[in-house]
Amino acid sequence: MDIVLITQPRIVQNEAFLICKLFDAGLEKLHIRKPAHSALEISSLLDSIPKDLWSNIVMHRQPELVNDYGLAGYHHQEGEEIRVFTGTTSQSVHHLEDLSSLNTKLNYVFYGPVFQSISKKGYEPKVALSFVKETLSNLSKLTVRPKVYALGGVRRKKIIPLAQAGFDGFALLGSIWGHSEPVVAFRKFNDCYLESVKNPVLA
């Protein structure tokens, strides 16, 4: 399974430093989602991050920055017209029926919430995980399809249930940024994931 980390919606103090430490801790892909900030403000954040990490960063809402910085790709909001970039193309999906008709131009999608959100109060799943599992099982039979990453309420104890449901990965936000030490929280999460991979009998 793949692990993606989404930034906090607002730029915070020492964020570039934290991002570097998270990559040092094993993070492979970061999504920068800052809906309240301009392209100029996000550019300042990117300028504070070493260039060798830009190819591991995906951008939300500011497509012009993808080519300007040679980023990993662009993530679309639900309903946004799909743009194709040299990097990855992804999108958020919030309705189960939409998983059955995904755009094949997409490399992966975020589907959620799968559990009660940690960062958004009252943001809860619309359908049971068992129904999601059935849809993912049907999707897995397709020759060409985007990967599906779980979003919403993903904690360490949820890794195995998500793998059993058929998700290709998961996106983290509240479980990391809600912690007083985000780097420590991510390292524990990553270690837990690696342990589940080494010991599949736990599933």
Buried (B, 14 or more C-beta within 10 A) or exposed (E): BEBBBBBBBEBEEEBBEBBBBBBEBBBEBBBBBBEEBEBEEBBEBBEEBEEEBBEBBBBBBBBEBBEBBEBBBBBBEEEBEEEEBEBBBBBBBBEBEBBEEBEEEBEBBBBBBBBEBBBEEEBEBEEEBEEBBBBBEEBEEEEEBBBBBBBBBBEBEBBBBBBEBBBBBBBBBBBBBEBEEBBEBBBBBBEBBEEBEEEEEEE
